[in-house]
């Protein structure tokens, strides 16, 4: 895709879902929630972009962030904590 061509709505939603799926794969609660929150905040911040070149630039940035998140997810999975965090235990029990 050319850098000046704006992505379709489906492509943007696909990127959003891919980023959320990648965030959900992080073994550590804090990193997982940070990646999820950053994804949602980033898309909310850019939802009102109207200029096709701005939309294309934001989409390209999102694609590069997806690659980084996938790479980091692999690294974090190699060194996953053996014990669950307190937040994961609370969530499993129905707290918070």
Buried (B, 14 or more C-beta within 10 A) or exposed (E): EEEEEBBEEEBBEEBBEBBBEBBEBBBBBEBBEEBBEBBBEBBEEBEEBEEEEEBBBBBEEBBEBBEEBBEBBEEBEEEEEEEBEEBBEEEEEEEE
